[in-house]
Amino acid sequence: MRGLFSIDSPLMRFLGRMGDLMILNLLFLLTSVPLATVGASLTALHYACMKLAAEEDSSVFRDYFRSFRQNFLQATAIWLLLVLFGLLTWYDLASVWDGAGPVDAVVRALGIVACLVLAILLLHAFAVLAKFSNTIRGTLKSSVAVALRHPGRTVSVFMLPFASAVLTFYTETTLRWGLLAWLLIGFAGVVYFNSLLLRRTFAELIEECAANTGGAET
């Protein structure tokens, strides 16, 4: 029993990791209150979660706010671009969704493709920005490259937040418990899981960046 509760035991390490994720989740929610800062908050959350995934000995507070300050301008610009892209896509789809003509069908198909691209960018752009120094255009291009490099990992990265959202809104009971889970640890938990999936891909990109001098790790 004494070994079970020692500071290096699996149980205590698990509880410590859960505590770190709950702290990061709270920081993410607080810094996202002004909706314009969601991009910077997502980048900081990815940065801190990738540090945890790599089991680096660091402070989640320091890691989070370091990335938040360092990437604030680029992350905010990317976030606003994605919001604008999403609104335009929604408007186009809404305007032709019930249409029966061939033009409407083409616009619907393009809108669905745009939604997939938007999902890829939302799930990868802020992780890429947290890991690499690059231009906004370079970050967006690298996000698509990361997603296309390993489609299986991309599907996994997409499935957890999608399944979690569906389960949250499945019934009134799951909605109550789901919202509580999102408030306590949900956002940080999803990003942490995705960070575990993306570590190998990022390691490959770091080797390529070092060879081609196309970007530098932050």
VEXTOR-13505 format. One record per residue (C-alpha): residue in one letter; x negated, y, z; residue number from 1. Coordinates in Angstrom, 3 decimals, always signed. Layout:
<atoms>
- residu / east / north / up / num
- A / X / Y / Z / NUM
...
</atoms>
This chain:
<atoms>
- residu / east / north / up / num
- M / +0.000 / +0.000 / +0.000 / 1
- R / -2.844 / +2.378 / +0.793 / 2
- G / -4.284 / +1.889 / -2.689 / 3
- L / -0.859 / +2.503 / -4.231 / 4
- F / -0.781 / +6.044 / -2.858 / 5
- S / -4.447 / +6.910 / -3.383 / 6
- I / -5.076 / +9.943 / -5.546 / 7
- D / -6.457 / +7.837 / -8.423 / 8
- S / -3.729 / +5.176 / -8.386 / 9
- P / -1.510 / +4.749 / -11.490 / 10
- L / +1.532 / +5.849 / -9.481 / 11
- M / -0.029 / +9.092 / -8.285 / 12
- R / -1.447 / +9.841 / -11.720 / 13
- F / +2.009 / +9.292 / -13.232 / 14
- L / +3.645 / +11.562 / -10.659 / 15
- G / +0.967 / +14.179 / -11.256 / 16
- R / +1.561 / +14.061 / -14.990 / 17
- M / +5.322 / +14.427 / -14.469 / 18
- G / +4.660 / +17.425 / -12.230 / 19
- D / +2.457 / +19.042 / -14.873 / 20
- L / +5.140 / +18.534 / -17.534 / 21
- M / +7.833 / +20.005 / -15.294 / 22
- I / +5.647 / +23.080 / -14.697 / 23
- L / +5.020 / +23.443 / -18.440 / 24
- N / +8.718 / +23.035 / -19.162 / 25
- L / +9.525 / +25.860 / -16.735 / 26
- L / +6.841 / +28.100 / -18.254 / 27
- F / +8.204 / +27.386 / -21.725 / 28
- L / +11.758 / +28.287 / -20.721 / 29
- L / +10.722 / +31.484 / -18.934 / 30
- T / +8.507 / +32.767 / -21.760 / 31
- S / +11.163 / +31.901 / -24.357 / 32
- V / +13.851 / +34.107 / -22.797 / 33
- P / +13.096 / +36.841 / -25.334 / 34
- L / +13.969 / +34.674 / -28.342 / 35
- A / +11.324 / +36.371 / -30.468 / 36
- T / +8.614 / +34.767 / -28.295 / 37
- V / +9.744 / +31.168 / -28.863 / 38
- G / +6.965 / +30.635 / -31.406 / 39
- A / +4.244 / +31.717 / -28.993 / 40
- S / +5.835 / +29.585 / -26.267 / 41
- L / +5.931 / +26.509 / -28.502 / 42
- T / +2.295 / +27.009 / -29.481 / 43
- A / +1.241 / +27.365 / -25.854 / 44
- L / +3.266 / +24.297 / -24.895 / 45
- H / +1.606 / +22.242 / -27.636 / 46
- Y / -1.836 / +23.461 / -26.597 / 47
- A / -1.355 / +22.547 / -22.935 / 48
- C / +0.280 / +19.207 / -23.758 / 49
- M / -2.560 / +18.273 / -26.100 / 50
- K / -4.975 / +18.974 / -23.257 / 51
- L / -2.949 / +16.634 / -21.045 / 52
- A / -2.777 / +13.991 / -23.784 / 53
- A / -6.573 / +14.108 / -24.085 / 54
- E / -6.773 / +13.783 / -20.263 / 55
- E / -8.951 / +16.868 / -20.030 / 56
- D / -9.450 / +18.234 / -16.529 / 57
- S / -7.900 / +21.681 / -16.775 / 58
- S / -5.161 / +23.917 / -15.387 / 59
- V / -1.786 / +23.822 / -17.131 / 60
- F / -1.197 / +27.464 / -16.127 / 61
- R / -4.508 / +28.619 / -17.571 / 62
- D / -4.182 / +26.532 / -20.720 / 63
- Y / -0.622 / +27.684 / -21.363 / 64
- F / -1.204 / +31.419 / -20.986 / 65
- R / -4.551 / +31.308 / -22.767 / 66
- S / -2.872 / +29.934 / -25.892 / 67
- F / +0.158 / +32.196 / -25.453 / 68
- R / -2.035 / +35.313 / -25.547 / 69
- Q / -4.468 / +34.068 / -28.168 / 70
- N / -1.853 / +32.958 / -30.705 / 71
- F / +0.952 / +35.390 / -29.911 / 72
- L / +0.914 / +37.418 / -33.143 / 73
- Q / +0.546 / +34.509 / -35.562 / 74
- A / +2.992 / +32.287 / -33.681 / 75
- T / +5.599 / +35.050 / -33.562 / 76
- A / +5.213 / +35.751 / -37.273 / 77
- I / +5.563 / +32.047 / -38.125 / 78
- W / +8.596 / +31.709 / -35.858 / 79
- L / +10.361 / +34.682 / -37.413 / 80
- L / +9.582 / +33.394 / -40.912 / 81
- L / +11.046 / +29.988 / -40.048 / 82
- V / +14.145 / +31.575 / -38.495 / 83
- L / +14.654 / +33.658 / -41.647 / 84
- F / +14.097 / +30.584 / -43.823 / 85
- G / +16.610 / +28.648 / -41.752 / 86
- L / +19.237 / +31.363 / -41.931 / 87
- L / +18.880 / +31.680 / -45.710 / 88
- T / +19.102 / +27.903 / -46.105 / 89
- W / +22.213 / +27.751 / -43.908 / 90
- Y / +23.840 / +30.565 / -45.890 / 91
- D / +23.128 / +28.869 / -49.214 / 92
- L / +24.455 / +25.517 / -48.011 / 93
- A / +27.567 / +27.051 / -46.462 / 94
- S / +28.376 / +28.914 / -49.670 / 95
- V / +28.317 / +25.793 / -51.880 / 96
- W / +29.100 / +22.921 / -49.506 / 97
- D / +32.708 / +22.506 / -50.660 / 98
- G / +31.976 / +23.312 / -54.303 / 99
- A / +32.601 / +20.670 / -56.958 / 100
- G / +30.531 / +22.086 / -59.835 / 101
- P / +27.114 / +20.854 / -60.989 / 102
- V / +25.452 / +24.071 / -59.855 / 103
- D / +26.891 / +23.563 / -56.378 / 104
- A / +25.514 / +20.014 / -56.311 / 105
- V / +22.044 / +21.211 / -57.297 / 106
- V / +22.076 / +23.956 / -54.656 / 107
- R / +23.223 / +21.440 / -52.032 / 108
- A / +20.383 / +19.085 / -52.945 / 109
- L / +17.847 / +21.908 / -52.795 / 110
- G / +19.305 / +23.017 / -49.468 / 111
- I / +18.889 / +19.540 / -47.998 / 112
- V / +15.275 / +19.472 / -49.178 / 113
- A / +14.782 / +22.903 / -47.615 / 114
- C / +16.179 / +21.576 / -44.319 / 115
- L / +13.645 / +18.730 / -44.370 / 116
- V / +10.808 / +21.173 / -45.038 / 117
- L / +12.057 / +23.396 / -42.224 / 118
- A / +12.129 / +20.416 / -39.831 / 119
- I / +8.567 / +19.475 / -40.815 / 120
- L / +7.342 / +23.019 / -40.235 / 121
- L / +9.128 / +23.384 / -36.905 / 122
- L / +7.674 / +20.121 / -35.603 / 123
- H / +4.129 / +20.624 / -36.906 / 124
- A / +3.300 / +24.308 / -37.474 / 125
- F / +2.975 / +25.273 / -33.809 / 126
- A / +0.982 / +22.133 / -33.014 / 127
- V / -1.399 / +22.930 / -35.879 / 128
- L / -1.682 / +26.552 / -34.754 / 129
- A / -2.442 / +25.409 / -31.211 / 130
- K / -5.271 / +23.220 / -32.456 / 131
- F / -6.825 / +25.201 / -35.330 / 132
- S / -7.761 / +28.787 / -36.119 / 133
- N / -6.364 / +29.658 / -39.531 / 134
- T / -4.256 / +32.151 / -41.438 / 135
- I / -0.464 / +31.984 / -41.324 / 136
- R / -0.393 / +30.612 / -44.857 / 137
- G / -3.140 / +28.123 / -44.038 / 138
- T / -1.291 / +26.982 / -40.920 / 139
- L / +1.912 / +26.332 / -42.863 / 140
- K / +0.044 / +24.464 / -45.617 / 141
- S / -1.828 / +22.385 / -43.045 / 142
- S / +1.463 / +21.553 / -41.326 / 143
- V / +2.843 / +20.030 / -44.506 / 144
- A / -0.452 / +18.212 / -45.088 / 145
- V / -0.339 / +16.734 / -41.584 / 146
- A / +3.233 / +15.554 / -42.119 / 147
- L / +2.451 / +13.968 / -45.503 / 148
- R / -0.788 / +12.351 / -44.361 / 149
- H / +0.974 / +9.793 / -42.167 / 150
- P / +4.703 / +9.542 / -42.952 / 151
- G / +5.207 / +6.964 / -40.207 / 152
- R / +3.936 / +9.332 / -37.527 / 153
- T / +6.008 / +12.136 / -39.029 / 154
- V / +9.157 / +10.026 / -38.718 / 155
- S / +8.239 / +9.236 / -35.100 / 156
- V / +7.628 / +12.914 / -34.358 / 157
- F / +11.054 / +13.698 / -35.794 / 158
- M / +12.978 / +10.838 / -34.175 / 159
- L / +12.406 / +11.662 / -30.492 / 160
- P / +13.842 / +15.222 / -30.497 / 161
- F / +16.591 / +14.158 / -32.933 / 162
- A / +17.636 / +11.142 / -30.857 / 163
- S / +17.412 / +13.164 / -27.652 / 164
- A / +19.659 / +15.887 / -29.074 / 165
- V / +22.216 / +13.341 / -30.351 / 166
- L / +22.264 / +11.565 / -26.999 / 167
- T / +22.643 / +14.865 / -25.151 / 168
- F / +25.785 / +15.795 / -27.080 / 169
- Y / +27.208 / +12.268 / -27.288 / 170
- T / +29.764 / +12.659 / -24.477 / 171
- E / +30.606 / +15.205 / -21.791 / 172
- T / +28.725 / +13.108 / -19.242 / 173
- T / +25.593 / +12.842 / -21.365 / 174
- L / +25.852 / +16.570 / -22.052 / 175
- R / +25.688 / +17.396 / -18.345 / 176
- W / +22.812 / +15.034 / -17.616 / 177
- G / +21.084 / +15.842 / -20.881 / 178
- L / +21.064 / +19.582 / -20.265 / 179
- L / +19.641 / +18.936 / -16.794 / 180
- A / +16.900 / +16.782 / -18.300 / 181
- W / +16.049 / +19.447 / -20.907 / 182
- L / +15.866 / +22.094 / -18.185 / 183
- L / +13.623 / +19.975 / -15.965 / 184
- I / +11.209 / +18.302 / -18.363 / 185
- G / +12.784 / +17.736 / -21.785 / 186
- F / +10.921 / +20.233 / -23.990 / 187
- A / +7.525 / +19.481 / -22.467 / 188
- G / +8.222 / +15.742 / -22.555 / 189
- V / +9.007 / +15.779 / -26.267 / 190
- V / +5.959 / +17.898 / -27.099 / 191
- Y / +3.720 / +15.691 / -24.929 / 192
- F / +4.933 / +12.556 / -26.700 / 193
- N / +4.354 / +14.184 / -30.087 / 194
- S / +0.885 / +15.289 / -28.981 / 195
- L / +0.004 / +11.649 / -28.328 / 196
- L / +1.104 / +10.787 / -31.869 / 197
- L / -0.753 / +13.671 / -33.513 / 198
- R / -4.093 / +13.250 / -31.753 / 199
- R / -5.541 / +10.852 / -34.331 / 200
- T / -4.323 / +12.938 / -37.253 / 201
- F / -5.858 / +16.075 / -35.777 / 202
- A / -9.145 / +14.246 / -35.178 / 203
- E / -9.248 / +13.422 / -38.881 / 204
- L / -8.474 / +17.033 / -39.791 / 205
- I / -11.226 / +18.301 / -37.499 / 206
- E / -13.737 / +16.139 / -39.365 / 207
- E / -12.493 / +17.498 / -42.688 / 208
- C / -12.581 / +21.097 / -41.437 / 209
- A / -16.144 / +20.609 / -40.256 / 210
- A / -17.114 / +19.233 / -43.671 / 211
- N / -15.265 / +21.830 / -45.748 / 212
- T / -15.494 / +24.820 / -43.354 / 213
- G / -11.779 / +25.391 / -43.979 / 214
- G / -10.852 / +25.983 / -40.367 / 215
- A / -12.151 / +25.767 / -36.838 / 216
- E / -10.789 / +24.056 / -33.776 / 217
- T / -9.615 / +26.396 / -31.037 / 218
</atoms>
